[in-house]
């Protein structure tokens, strides 16, 4: 399937096909390839909140360098300026702040993300992680349980269950 999408993208570098291809690359662990696609798309669609958020999230999740986190923070702020109420953007902002060690800032974004996107399992998982780091263990457990109860992709489910086991011991 990935090969088909790659061929489609080579023929027509459209936003929907590019987003699909970048997601496939990210899911298969080809993070540099995903970054390349997002950067290409951003040259054409500079103010796309989806592209800005996706690249910022990718940097926050898979690249630990301080410079990448700063770029991610800048991108998510641009996206939030366009869509300040979007829970996924607030979640990305929280994740970046968390990775930068700004736990209170991360928690403020997380609370907003949960308020606006309470059924999103990934948001609950991230809220659990940040809450736990802040010593809010009851809140962390609550969010972790909500994440596990939601429909999750296999990798996120495994991560949530692994956390639950770690926190139980």
C-alpha positions in Angstrom: 0.0 0.0 0.0 2.8 2.4 0.9 4.4 1.9 -2.6 1.1 2.8 -4.2 0.8 6.0 -2.2 4.5 6.9 -3.0 3.7 6.5 -6.7 0.6 8.7 -6.3 2.6 11.3 -4.5 5.3 11.4 -7.2 2.6 12.0 -9.8 0.6 14.6 -7.9 2.1 16.2 -4.7 -1.3 17.0 -3.3 -2.0 17.7 0.4 -4.2 14.6 1.1 -1.8 12.2 -0.6 1.2 13.8 1.1 -0.5 13.6 4.5 -1.3 9.9 3.9 2.2 9.1 2.8 3.8 11.0 5.7 1.5 9.2 8.2 2.5 5.8 6.6 6.2 6.7 6.9 5.7 7.8 10.5 3.8 4.6 11.4 6.5 2.4 9.9 9.3 4.3 11.7 10.6 6.1 8.7 10.7 9.5 10.6 13.2 11.3 8.3 11.0 10.4 5.3 7.9 11.7 7.1 9.8 15.0 8.0 10.8 15.4 4.3 7.2 15.0 3.1 5.8 17.5 5.7 8.5 20.0 4.8 7.7 19.7 1.1 4.0 20.2 1.8 4.7 23.2 4.1 6.5 25.0 1.4 3.3 24.9 -0.6 0.8 25.2 2.3 2.7 27.4 4.8 -0.2 28.1 7.1 -1.7 24.6 7.3 -2.5 23.9 11.0 -2.6 20.2 10.2 0.9 20.2 8.6 2.4 22.4 11.3 0.9 20.3 14.1 1.9 17.0 12.5 5.5 18.0 12.0 5.7 19.5 15.4 4.3 16.3 16.9 6.7 14.2 15.0 9.7 16.3 16.2 8.4 16.1 19.8 7.8 12.3 19.7 10.9 11.1 17.8 13.6 13.8 18.0 15.2 14.7 21.3 17.4 17.6 20.1 16.7 20.9 21.8 16.7 22.7 18.5 14.0 20.4 17.1 11.8 20.9 20.2 12.2 24.7 19.8 11.2 24.4 16.1 8.3 22.2 17.2 7.1 24.7 19.8 7.3 27.5 17.2 5.2 25.4 14.7 2.5 24.4 17.1 2.2 28.1 18.3 1.6 29.1 14.6 -1.0 26.3 14.3 -2.7 27.4 17.6 -2.8 31.0 16.4 -5.0 29.7 13.5 -7.0 27.1 15.5 -6.7 27.9 19.3 -9.5 25.5 20.3 -8.2 22.4 18.5 -7.6 19.7 21.1 -4.9 17.9 19.0 -3.0 21.1 18.7 -3.2 21.7 22.5 -2.1 18.2 23.1 1.0 18.7 20.8 1.8 22.0 22.7 1.6 20.1 25.9 3.8 17.3 24.7 6.4 19.7 23.5 6.4 21.7 26.8 6.6 18.3 28.7 9.7 17.3 26.6 11.2 20.7 27.3 10.8 20.2 31.0 8.1 22.9 31.4 5.7 20.7 33.4 3.3 23.3 34.6 2.9 24.8 31.1 2.4 21.3 29.8 -0.3 20.6 32.3 -2.1 23.8 31.4 -2.2 22.8 27.8 -3.2 19.2 28.7 -6.2 20.4 30.8 -7.4 22.5 27.8 -6.9 19.6 25.5 -8.8 17.2 27.7 -11.6 19.8 28.1 -11.9 20.2 24.4 -11.2 16.6 23.2 -12.2 14.4 26.1 -12.8 11.3 24.0 -9.3 11.2 22.5 -7.3 8.3 23.9 -3.9 9.8 23.0 -4.8 13.0 24.8 -5.7 11.0 27.9 -2.5 9.0 27.7 -0.4 12.2 27.5 -2.4 13.8 30.3 -1.7 10.7 32.4 2.1 11.0 31.7 2.2 14.7 32.6 0.0 14.3 35.7 2.2 11.5 36.9 5.3 13.6 36.4 3.7 16.4 38.5 2.9 13.9 41.3 -0.9 14.0 40.5 -1.1 10.2 40.8 -4.9 9.9 41.1 -5.4 12.1 38.1 -2.8 10.2 36.2 -4.5 6.9 36.9 -7.8 8.3 35.9 -6.5 9.5 32.5 -4.6 6.3 31.9 -7.8 4.2 32.5 -9.7 6.5 30.1 -7.0 6.1 27.5 -7.1 2.3 27.8 -10.9 2.3 27.6 -10.9 4.2 24.3 -10.3 2.8 20.9 -6.5 2.9 20.4 -4.1 1.8 17.7 -2.0 -1.1 18.7 1.2 0.8 19.5 -0.6 3.4 21.7 -2.5 0.6 23.5 0.8 -1.3 24.2 2.3 1.9 25.5 -0.6 2.6 27.8 -0.7 -1.0 29.2 3.1 -0.9 29.7 2.7 2.3 31.7 -0.1 0.8 33.8 2.2 -2.2 34.6 5.1 0.1 35.5 2.9 2.3 37.7 1.4 -0.7 39.5 4.8 -2.1 40.6 
